[in-house]
Amino acid sequence: MPRYFFNVHIGDDALVDPDGQDLRDPDQAWEVAKAMAQNLMDTEFEQPVNWASSHIQVRDDLDEIVLEFPFLEAIQFTPQAH
């Protein structure tokens, strides 16, 4: 199984994933990135976070960028009755 690394970019700051996760394919990496984004946006931080300028960069074990997941893509909208 390939290993994927999930590096979180919030503004000018980057949190690098040193360990990564073994996943079956890039589709599963996309799902993990989405879940990570949702969990982080549900977390309370001391300072406000600009999620619109944040993303998760997913790299493979060859250090190639597999995908970049914008945090706002993880927001789930529910239709409301009119």
C-alpha positions in Angstrom: 0.0 0.0 0.0 1.3 3.5 -0.8 2.0 5.9 2.1 0.4 9.4 2.0 1.5 12.4 4.0 -1.0 15.1 5.0 0.6 18.5 5.4 -1.8 21.1 6.8 -1.3 24.7 5.5 -3.1 27.4 7.4 -2.2 30.9 6.1 1.6 31.1 6.1 2.0 28.2 8.6 2.5 24.6 7.7 2.2 21.5 9.9 4.1 18.7 8.3 3.0 15.1 8.7 6.2 13.1 9.4 4.6 9.7 9.6 1.9 9.5 7.0 -0.7 6.8 6.5 -0.8 3.6 4.4 -3.9 3.9 2.2 -5.1 2.0 -0.9 -5.2 4.9 -3.4 -5.6 8.7 -3.9 -9.4 8.4 -3.5 -9.0 7.2 0.0 -6.4 9.9 0.7 -9.0 12.5 -0.5 -11.5 11.0 2.0 -8.9 11.2 4.8 -8.1 14.8 3.9 -11.8 15.7 4.0 -12.3 14.1 7.4 -9.2 15.9 8.7 -10.5 19.3 7.4 -13.9 18.7 9.0 -12.3 17.7 12.4 -10.0 20.7 12.4 -12.8 23.2 11.5 -14.9 21.7 14.4 -12.0 22.4 16.8 -11.9 25.5 18.9 -8.7 27.5 18.6 -7.5 30.5 20.7 -7.3 32.7 17.6 -9.7 32.8 14.6 -8.6 30.7 11.6 -9.1 31.8 8.0 -10.3 28.4 6.6 -10.7 30.0 3.2 -6.9 30.3 2.8 -6.2 26.9 4.3 -5.6 23.5 2.6 -4.2 20.1 3.1 -1.5 19.1 0.8 -1.3 15.3 0.3 2.1 13.9 -0.8 3.0 10.3 -1.6 6.1 8.4 -0.5 8.0 9.7 -3.5 7.3 13.3 -2.2 5.0 14.0 -5.2 1.9 16.1 -4.6 -1.1 13.9 -5.0 -3.7 16.5 -4.2 -4.4 19.7 -2.4 -7.7 19.7 -0.5 -9.1 23.2 0.3 -10.7 23.3 3.7 -13.9 24.9 2.4 -14.5 21.9 0.2 -15.2 19.9 3.4 -18.2 22.1 4.4 -21.4 20.2 4.1 -24.4 22.3 3.2 -27.9 21.0 4.1 -30.8 22.2 2.0 -33.4 24.3 3.9 -37.1 24.4 3.2 -38.4 27.7 1.8 
